[in-house]
Amino acid sequence: MGSSQKRAIQNYRSRLGERGLVRFEVLGKDADRDLIRSLARRLSEDTPEASELRATVSKSIVGETPKPGGILAALRRSPLVDADLDLSRPREEGRKVDL
């Protein structure tokens, strides 16, 4: 690659940087090429729709973080909440062991 081509690429990438964009490479299936390109194009826009799309994709990939108290909330949703269960155990001293 000649020096003029390197300079042109460097100028292009610096202009991208001024707009807050970077260039990177991803690997994927050929069938997903158009989808990935259109997704990248939409995410590069500075619009509320792009922010919403970014949040949706992030939530889909990462998943929701569990909230504190999730176990307690699950137990409260249990069908056994109002059941009259006797969960007390008799206190036993145990057996005698001859050492």
N, C-alpha and C positions, 0 to 999 in steps of 0.2 A: 504494500500500500504506500503510495507516494505521500510526501509531506503535505501536499495540498489537500488530499483526502483526509489525512489525520487532523489537519487544522479545521476542515469543514465539520467533521464529526465532533471535535472538541467545542467548536462554536455552537453547534446544534444542541449538544448536551448542556452547555452553559445557559443557553436560552431556555431550555426545559427547566433547569434549576432555578432560574429567575421566576418561573411560573409555579414553583413548588413541586415540580414533577421530577421523577427519576426514571431511568430506563432499567428494566431487569428482564431476565429470561425465566420462563417457566416451562415445565415439561407437562405434557398432557396428551390425550388421545386426539387423533386427527379430526375425529367427528366433533370434538368440543372446541375446535379452533375459533369458529365464529362466535360461539357463546362466550369464551374467555375474552376475546377481543372487544365484544360489545360491552361486557361487564367492566373491563378495564377502562373503556372509553367513558362509560357512565360514571364510574367512580372518580375519574380524573376531573369531572366537572365540579364546580364549587356551588352546588345548588342544594336546597333542602331535600330534593328527591334523592340526590346522591348520598346525603347523610343518612337518610332513611334506609336506602339500599345497603349501605355499609353496615348499619346496625343490624339489619335483618340477616345479612350474610354472616356477620360475626357471631350473632346469636345462634344461627343454625350450625355453624362449624364448631364453635366452642361449647355451646350448650349453656343452659342457665346455671349460674352458680347456686348451690344450695344455700338457702337462707338459714340463719341461726334459729334454733328451736324447731327444726323440721321433724325431728323424731317425736317431740312432744305433740306437735300438731297432728302427726299421723296416728299417734295413740288416741288422741281425742276424737278422731274420725272413725275409730274402730267400732264395729257393730257390738262389741262387748262392753261398751261404756256404761250402759244402763243395766247390764245384767247383774243379778245378785249372785256373785261368785264368792264362795268362802275360800280364800287363799291362805288362811292361817294354817300353820303346821304345828303339830304337837312337839313340845320341847323334850328331847330325849338326852340323857346324860351320856349315852354311848355304852360300850361294853368294857368290861374289865380286862386288861391285858397284863399278863404276867411276864415281866421282863426278867 
